Amino acid sequence: MKKGFTLAEVLITIGIIGIVAAITIPSIITAYRRIAYPIQLKAVYSKLLVAQKTLNDEYGTPDEWQYTNYITDKDDSLNVEIFNRYATELSALSTKDRGVYKYLEAGLSPSALQLNGKAAKGVPGWATGYYIFEGGHCRSMQLKSGATIVVYFANGTSGAVLWPLINKKMYAAFMIDINGSSKPNIIGRDIFAFGLKGGSSSIVPYMDDTSDCNKLGAGLSCSRKIIEDDWKMNY
């Protein structure tokens, strides 16, 4: 007589393995992302800082740039020039203008979420100085790493520009999606906000504090928290 497992025993074993895998794999993926995402963000952000320094050397400090307010394409020409210079410095594989393709309907993937689980697209209150998702004003570039950088410009004072940036005294905002349109597409997880603030010659975290980097917040301040926590995702 040959010894072996019955079909029932095999099926039970496979079922147990499946249950264990279903429980542990999400935890493993989450743990991996908490380590990998800050590293990827640091790499993209570092390159962006180098690009910013090069632009400062060529165009002067950001306070001296002639930002425009999107009234006409001609009026927007310097913004395009600056954006293309960023793309060149970052060796972008491709660029898109003013959110003309689906990924950028609102500056982010249409499925993007805030850290609190609410939809990032079309959220009320974007004009109050907090949210910065305005598809008609954004440009994007795709990097070799797979990251997408969405850029918004504002003239800092008035006109058909992004009021959130004006309220925060920013000339530009940068949304870094470190894995492009791939999931999870959550602000504070794989999407991070930075800005070119008045009085500064460098790109800094979009928020001045870390108050919304929690399960109840939008996640826009998580870029600052990660940097303050030595490039770790401790939230």
Buried (B, 14 or more C-beta within 10 A) or exposed (E): EEEEEEEEEEEEEEEEEEEEEEEEEEEEEEEEBBEBBBEBBBBBBEBBBEBBBBBBEEBEEBEEBEBBBBEEEEBBEBBBEBBBBBBEBBEBEEBBBBBEEEBBBBBBBBEBBBBBEEEBBEBEEBEEBBBBBBBBBBBBBBBEBBBBBBBBBBBBEEBBBBBBBBEBBBBBBBBBBBBBBEEBBBBBBBBBBBBBBBEBBBBBBBBEEBEBBBEEBBBBBBBBBBBBBEEBBEB
